[in-house]
Amino acid sequence: RYLKGNIFIHYYNIRFNELKKPNFLVEKLKFEKNIGSVTLTGHTDDIGSDAFNMDLGKKRANFIIQTLVKLGVPSTLLQAESQGEHVLPSKRSGESLDLFRKRCRRVELIKEIK
């Protein structure tokens, strides 16, 4: 089983979405015994080269991992990946390009249950 959520990033300011509060996420990751692993996948918008965006996506995922570890989440649970600009969300009808690109800048969290 997998549980999934997004963490949106704007210039390394974290905004948790769907997970609502970072403390809730941290407590779940610290104390749930049935977590096998947590994969954090960094995503970017469509600006920049593929190589730059792959690197940036990995940096975003690692930034979230560092933050979670500082809050007490065991580093052994966490792994970072990057999709760069390869997996963009669908652009919503009437959505501005600026808002669309903001939604692209995210870290996807997938928690695998044992």
C-alpha positions as CSV (number, residue, x, y, z in Angstrom):
1,R,0.0,0.0,0.0
2,Y,1.1,3.5,-0.7
3,L,0.0,6.9,0.7
4,K,0.8,10.0,-1.3
5,G,0.9,13.7,-0.8
6,N,2.7,16.8,-2.2
7,I,4.9,19.4,-0.6
8,F,5.0,22.6,-2.6
9,I,8.2,24.7,-2.7
10,H,8.6,28.3,-3.5
11,Y,12.3,29.4,-3.2
12,Y,12.9,26.9,-0.4
13,N,9.9,27.9,1.7
14,I,7.9,24.8,2.4
15,R,4.1,24.7,2.0
16,F,2.6,21.3,2.9
17,N,-0.4,20.4,0.9
18,E,-2.8,17.5,1.7
19,L,-0.7,16.7,4.7
20,K,-2.0,19.9,6.2
21,K,0.6,20.4,9.0
22,P,4.3,19.4,9.1
23,N,4.0,18.3,12.7
24,F,1.3,15.8,11.7
25,L,3.6,14.4,9.0
26,V,6.6,14.3,11.3
27,E,4.7,12.5,14.1
28,K,3.4,9.9,11.6
29,L,6.8,9.2,10.2
30,K,8.5,9.0,13.6
31,F,6.0,6.8,15.3
32,E,4.2,4.6,12.7
33,K,5.6,1.1,12.9
34,N,4.3,0.0,9.5
35,I,6.3,2.4,7.3
36,G,8.6,0.5,5.0
37,S,10.1,3.6,3.3
38,V,9.3,7.1,2.2
39,T,10.4,8.3,-1.3
40,L,10.5,12.1,-1.9
41,T,10.6,13.0,-5.5
42,G,11.5,16.5,-6.6
43,H,9.7,18.2,-9.5
44,T,10.4,21.4,-11.3
45,D,8.6,23.7,-13.8
46,D,9.5,23.8,-17.5
47,I,12.1,26.6,-17.2
48,G,15.7,25.6,-17.6
49,S,17.6,22.7,-19.2
50,D,16.8,19.1,-18.5
51,A,20.1,18.6,-16.6
52,F,19.5,21.7,-14.5
53,N,16.0,20.6,-13.6
54,M,17.0,17.1,-12.7
55,D,19.6,18.5,-10.3
56,L,17.1,21.0,-8.9
57,G,14.5,18.4,-8.3
58,K,17.0,16.3,-6.4
59,K,18.1,19.3,-4.3
60,R,14.4,20.0,-3.5
61,A,13.9,16.4,-2.3
62,N,17.1,16.5,-0.3
63,F,16.0,19.8,1.3
64,I,12.8,18.3,2.5
65,I,14.7,15.2,3.8
66,Q,17.1,17.5,5.7
67,T,14.1,19.3,7.2
68,L,12.4,16.1,8.3
69,V,15.5,14.7,9.8
70,K,16.1,17.9,11.8
71,L,12.5,17.4,13.1
72,G,13.3,13.9,14.3
73,V,12.3,11.6,11.4
74,P,14.8,8.7,11.0
75,S,17.0,9.3,7.9
76,T,17.0,5.5,7.2
77,L,13.3,5.8,6.1
78,L,13.9,8.5,3.6
79,Q,15.2,8.5,0.0
80,A,15.4,11.2,-2.6
81,E,14.6,11.1,-6.3
82,S,14.1,13.6,-9.1
83,Q,11.8,13.8,-12.0
84,G,12.8,17.3,-13.0
85,E,10.3,18.6,-15.5
86,H,9.4,15.2,-16.8
87,V,6.1,14.8,-14.8
88,L,4.2,18.1,-15.0
89,P,0.7,18.3,-13.6
90,S,-2.1,19.0,-16.0
91,K,-2.7,22.7,-16.6
92,R,-6.1,23.7,-15.3
93,S,-8.6,25.6,-17.5
94,G,-8.0,29.3,-17.2
95,E,-5.0,28.8,-15.0
96,S,-2.2,31.5,-15.4
97,L,1.2,30.3,-16.5
98,D,2.7,31.7,-13.3
99,L,0.3,29.7,-11.1
100,F,0.8,26.5,-13.2
101,R,4.6,26.8,-12.8
102,K,4.2,27.3,-9.0
103,R,2.2,24.1,-8.8
104,C,5.0,22.3,-10.8
105,R,7.6,23.2,-8.1
106,R,6.9,20.4,-5.6
107,V,8.2,17.4,-3.8
108,E,5.9,14.4,-4.0
109,L,6.0,12.2,-0.9
110,I,5.1,8.5,-1.3
111,K,5.0,6.4,1.9
112,E,5.2,2.7,1.4
113,I,3.4,0.6,4.0
114,K,5.0,-2.8,5.1
